[in-house]
């Protein structure tokens, strides 16, 4: 009598079809004076631009597969992506039945050094038409990031502290993809900021107070 596992219907694990499992990562940042942007990598075979990702190897943890894909395909290390969402539509990938465990990381632009010519930073508004459902992953990641920037000052730490209210507003405009009313933004952010004794002077106007988060 075999002691191999069988479920209530008498089937073994091997009797069930198995999808392939991939990890794909949206690495988001805001370059100085630029728009919300994402890291893309050029596929070595097809030559198209897509999110960095890979299939999970046998015995490999998801987190290790994510870091491997970022290191090998984007030349990036030192990141700490977090799981974002599982994309499980059986028709999402034209290569076959592939589950994608999507991840997200939000990184200050100066800390993001891309390696080689197979990786680039592109505004999220221009990063479309990607294969294997990567457009859906990016859309989900951007929506998640924007949700936390709607009512808190730079919660992912993209700006160096201290910063002026103008610098903070410009960052939020880049993340949210829309213009913000200066007075309304100031009123919403002030309760969450600590003013410092340092000020910044740009041109002939009144020196601007610089703030810390919290």
C-alpha positions as CSV (number, residue, x, y, z in Angstrom):
1,X,0.0,0.0,0.0
2,X,1.5,3.3,-1.0
3,X,1.7,6.1,1.5
4,X,1.9,8.7,-1.2
5,X,-0.4,11.7,-0.4
6,X,-3.8,11.6,-2.0
7,X,-6.6,14.1,-1.5
8,X,-10.3,13.3,-0.7
9,X,-11.0,12.5,-4.3
10,X,-8.0,10.1,-4.5
11,X,-5.8,12.3,-6.6
12,X,-2.1,12.8,-6.1
13,X,-0.5,16.2,-6.4
14,X,1.0,15.2,-9.7
15,X,-2.5,14.6,-11.1
16,X,-3.3,18.3,-11.1
17,X,-2.1,20.6,-13.8
18,X,0.5,23.1,-12.5
19,X,1.0,26.7,-13.7
20,X,4.5,28.2,-14.0
21,X,5.2,30.8,-11.4
22,X,6.9,34.1,-12.3
23,X,7.9,37.1,-10.3
24,X,7.7,40.6,-11.9
25,X,8.7,43.8,-10.2
26,X,7.7,47.4,-10.6
27,X,10.6,49.6,-9.4
28,X,9.2,53.2,-9.2
29,X,11.0,56.5,-8.7
30,X,10.9,60.2,-9.5
31,X,14.0,61.6,-11.1
32,X,14.9,65.2,-10.2
33,X,12.4,67.5,-11.9
34,X,10.9,64.5,-13.8
35,X,7.7,62.4,-13.8
36,X,6.9,59.2,-11.9
37,X,9.1,56.6,-13.7
38,X,9.6,52.8,-13.8
39,X,12.6,50.6,-14.5
40,X,12.3,48.6,-17.7
41,X,14.6,45.9,-19.1
42,X,15.2,44.8,-22.7
43,X,14.6,41.2,-23.3
44,X,17.7,39.5,-24.6
45,X,15.8,37.4,-27.2
46,X,12.7,39.4,-28.2
47,X,14.3,42.8,-27.8
48,X,11.2,44.4,-26.3
49,X,11.1,46.5,-23.1
50,X,9.3,45.0,-20.0
51,X,9.4,44.9,-16.2
52,X,12.3,43.0,-14.7
53,X,11.1,39.4,-14.0
54,X,11.9,35.8,-14.1
55,X,10.4,32.3,-13.6
56,X,10.9,30.9,-10.1
57,X,13.5,28.1,-10.1
58,X,12.8,24.8,-8.3
59,X,13.5,25.1,-4.6
60,X,13.8,28.9,-4.9
61,X,12.0,31.4,-2.6
62,X,10.0,34.2,-4.3
63,X,12.1,36.9,-2.6
64,X,15.3,35.3,-3.9
65,X,13.9,35.1,-7.4
66,X,13.0,38.8,-7.4
67,X,16.4,39.9,-6.3
68,X,18.0,37.6,-8.8
69,X,15.9,39.1,-11.7
70,X,16.8,42.6,-10.6
71,X,20.5,41.9,-10.3
72,X,20.8,39.9,-13.5
73,X,18.4,41.8,-15.8
74,X,18.6,45.4,-14.5
75,X,22.0,45.4,-12.8
76,X,20.3,46.6,-9.6
77,X,21.1,45.4,-6.1
78,X,20.3,46.5,-2.6
79,X,16.6,46.8,-3.1
80,X,13.8,45.4,-0.9
81,X,10.7,44.8,-3.0
82,X,7.5,43.8,-1.3
83,X,4.8,41.5,-2.6
84,X,2.1,43.5,-4.3
85,X,-0.5,41.2,-5.9
86,X,-0.9,37.8,-7.6
87,X,-2.0,38.0,-11.2
88,X,-3.7,34.7,-11.9
89,X,-5.8,35.1,-15.0
90,X,-5.0,31.9,-17.0
91,X,-5.1,33.9,-20.2
92,X,-2.8,36.8,-19.0
93,X,0.4,35.4,-20.5
94,X,0.6,34.3,-24.2
95,X,3.3,31.8,-23.3
96,X,1.0,29.6,-21.3
97,X,-0.5,29.3,-17.8
98,X,1.7,31.6,-15.8
99,X,1.0,33.0,-12.4
100,X,2.8,36.3,-11.7
101,X,3.6,37.2,-8.1
102,X,4.1,40.9,-8.7
103,X,6.3,43.0,-6.4
104,X,6.8,46.7,-5.8
105,X,9.7,48.9,-4.7
106,X,9.8,52.6,-4.5
107,X,13.4,54.0,-4.5
108,X,14.9,57.5,-4.3
109,X,16.3,58.3,-7.7
110,X,19.9,58.9,-6.5
111,X,19.9,55.4,-5.0
112,X,18.9,53.7,-8.2
113,X,21.9,52.9,-10.4
114,X,21.0,50.8,-13.4
115,X,23.5,48.5,-14.9
116,X,24.4,48.2,-18.6
117,X,22.4,49.1,-21.7
118,X,19.6,46.6,-21.1
119,X,17.9,48.7,-18.4
120,X,16.3,52.1,-18.5
121,X,14.1,54.5,-16.6
122,X,11.0,55.6,-18.4
123,X,7.9,57.7,-17.3
124,X,5.1,55.4,-16.4
125,X,2.8,57.3,-18.9
126,X,5.1,56.0,-21.7
127,X,5.6,52.5,-20.4
128,X,2.8,50.7,-22.2
129,X,2.4,47.9,-24.7
130,X,4.4,45.5,-22.5
131,X,4.1,41.8,-23.0
132,X,2.9,39.1,-20.5
133,X,0.5,41.4,-18.7
134,X,3.1,43.8,-17.5
135,X,0.9,46.8,-18.3
136,X,-1.6,45.5,-15.7
137,X,1.1,45.0,-13.1
138,X,2.4,48.5,-13.6
139,X,-1.1,50.0,-13.4
140,X,-1.8,48.2,-10.2
141,X,1.6,49.3,-8.7
142,X,1.1,52.9,-9.6
143,X,-2.4,52.9,-8.2
144,X,-1.1,51.5,-4.9
145,X,1.7,54.1,-4.7
146,X,-0.7,57.0,-5.5
147,X,-3.1,55.8,-2.8
148,X,-0.5,56.4,0.0
149,X,0.6,59.8,-1.4
150,X,-3.0,61.2,-1.4
151,X,-2.9,62.4,2.2
152,X,0.6,61.9,3.7
153,X,3.8,63.8,3.0
154,X,6.2,61.6,0.9
155,X,5.5,58.4,2.8
156,X,8.0,56.4,0.8
157,X,10.9,58.8,1.4
158,X,11.7,59.9,-2.2
159,X,12.8,63.4,-1.0
160,X,15.9,64.0,1.1
161,X,15.1,65.9,4.3
162,X,14.8,68.7,5.0
163,X,12.7,69.9,2.1
164,X,10.5,73.0,1.3
165,X,6.8,72.9,0.9
166,X,7.3,73.6,-2.8
167,X,9.7,70.7,-3.3
168,X,7.2,68.4,-1.5
169,X,4.3,69.6,-3.6
170,X,6.3,69.1,-6.8
171,X,7.1,65.5,-5.8
172,X,3.4,64.8,-5.0
173,X,2.4,66.2,-8.3
174,X,4.9,63.9,-10.1
175,X,3.7,60.8,-8.2
176,X,0.0,61.6,-8.6
177,X,0.3,62.8,-12.2
178,X,-1.8,66.0,-11.6
179,X,-1.4,69.6,-10.5
180,X,-2.2,70.4,-6.9
181,X,-3.4,73.7,-5.5
182,X,-0.6,75.1,-3.4
183,X,-2.7,76.5,-0.5
184,X,-4.9,73.4,-0.2
185,X,-1.8,71.1,-0.3
186,X,-0.1,73.2,2.3
187,X,-3.0,73.0,4.7
188,X,-3.3,69.2,4.2
189,X,0.5,68.6,4.8
190,X,1.4,70.9,7.6
191,X,-0.1,68.8,10.4
192,X,2.2,66.0,9.3
193,X,5.4,68.0,9.1
194,X,7.9,69.4,11.6
195,X,9.5,72.8,10.6
196,X,13.2,73.2,11.0
197,X,15.3,76.3,11.8
198,X,16.9,76.2,8.3
199,X,15.5,78.1,5.4
200,X,16.1,78.0,1.7
201,X,16.4,81.1,-0.5
202,X,15.7,80.8,-4.2
203,X,15.8,84.2,-5.9
204,X,14.5,87.4,-4.4
205,X,11.5,86.0,-2.7
206,X,10.9,85.2,1.0
207,X,13.1,82.4,2.3
208,X,11.2,79.1,2.4
209,X,10.9,77.0,5.6
210,X,12.3,73.5,5.4
211,X,10.5,70.6,6.9
212,X,10.9,67.1,8.2
213,X,8.3,64.3,8.0
214,X,6.4,63.7,11.1
